[in-house]
């Protein structure tokens, strides 16, 4: 059964609907005008062009996309040397070697959550019992957040990523609570350092290479960045396989193709449909459009990933050989997602364990076995009930 684009992508706002134009004018949820790039090559160009600034996008009168943007002093909101300096401080935590050493831990966590799914029986929700708790546990372990604090953290992050159901005032309050929590956690780790990323960053601060404000914001950024997106990606990848039985069965017979499948699933159904907004610091020609100084621009990663000029049979999964071109889900250029190796690791292990333990996995019977999440800055599912 081959899905339509609408079935694969779920509900999209009107301005995100596919279309023939490479660059289109849109009105964002905040009512601002921006340009939206839907072409793969143009999208890569925008993401690497220094004339499109993340710093300028956070200026008081800059056009905005929504209220769920990173703080101005976040690494994701910086340009040039300030961004590069902070990125260097944490890049080693996501190295290939570090990810390889984490594999056993992620496998054990995944199996523990799948044991719960088995106990719950047919109709168990993979979002509540796997896709949400797994990346949170992984991040908390990496950073050194006590496991008992993870429910509080989850509540904070889900409000901060919410577009529609919380006001800017509420977001500011939750952000303050998170900063207070991280401050207390850092004080504790300074007194009793452990082998975790926050303890490492404290050491960097103590030798003068990181200010206290930078340390707080970096800790907050690392905690938030990988949770909502990875949980969403796990749910989306699983749904895509369960609605395409032929591919699921093929992977049970050829588990060596899971790596290709992960890349194709991330390409076709990304949890991050859009790159963060940028603002032009001078006039820039993008395709047929001249973007003027001060105008905002966004790259539709979800559409660039389906560009037929780049990906052969772009709407279908190629799990045998994959595609030569790299997808845009993790971005491109200096702001390419640092946590991409960790996200890939978790999605791959989840699929491997599901295929091994549940070769007959399917959507549960009854109405609405899956429900799309509404009102968040990332794509994902609120529910995914399964049977086997």
BELBELQUI-V917976 format. One record per backbone hydrogen bond with DSSP energy under -0.5 kcal/mol. NH is the residue of the N-H (numbers start at 1). CO is the residue of the C=O. If there is no record, write none. Layout:
nh = <NH,NH>
co = <CO,CO>
This chain:
nh = <3,8,9,10,16,17,24,26,28,28,29,30,31,34,35,36,37,38,38,39,43,44,45,46,47,48,48,49,49,50,52,53,53,57,58,58,59,62,74,77,78,82,83,84,85,86,87,88,89,90,90,91,92,93,94,95,99,100,101,102,103,103,106,107,108,109,110,111,112,113,114,115,116,117,118,119,120,121,123,124,124,126,126,129,130,131,132,134,135,136,137,138,139,140,141,142,143,144,145,149,150,153,154,155,156,157,158,159,160,161,162,163,164,171,172,173,174,175,176,177,178,179,180,181,182,183,184,185,186,187,188,189,190,191,192,196,197,198,200,201,202,203,204,205,206,207,208,209,215,216,217,218,219,220,221,222,223,224,225,226,227,228,230,231,232,233,234,235,236,237,238,239,240,241,242,243,244,247,248,248,249,250,251,252,253,254,257,258,261,262,263,264,265,266,267,268,269,273,275,278,279,280,281,284,286,286,289,291,291,292,294,295,296,297,298,300,300,301,301,302,303,304,305,306,307,308,310,311,312,314,316,319,322,331,335,336,337,340,341,343,344,345,346,347,348,349,350,351,352,353,354,355,356,357,358,361,362,364,371,373,377,379,382,383,385,386,387>
co = <1,4,5,6,13,14,36,34,26,32,65,65,28,26,296,24,298,22,36,22,39,40,41,42,43,44,45,45,46,48,49,51,279,53,54,55,56,59,71,74,75,79,79,80,81,82,83,84,85,86,87,87,88,90,91,92,95,96,97,98,99,100,102,103,104,105,106,107,108,109,110,111,112,113,114,115,116,117,386,121,386,124,384,125,126,126,127,130,131,132,133,134,135,136,137,138,139,140,140,146,147,149,150,151,152,153,154,155,156,157,159,375,375,167,168,169,170,171,172,173,174,175,176,177,178,179,180,181,182,183,184,185,186,187,188,194,142,143,196,197,198,199,200,201,202,203,205,204,211,212,213,214,215,216,217,218,219,220,221,222,224,224,226,227,228,229,230,231,232,233,234,235,236,237,238,239,241,244,241,244,245,246,247,248,249,250,254,255,257,258,259,260,261,262,263,264,265,271,299,297,53,295,51,291,284,289,286,284,289,290,280,292,33,278,35,37,298,273,299,273,300,300,301,303,304,306,307,307,310,311,313,317,318,328,332,333,330,337,338,339,340,341,342,343,344,345,346,347,348,349,350,351,352,353,354,358,387,385,383,380,161,271,371,371,369,124,362>
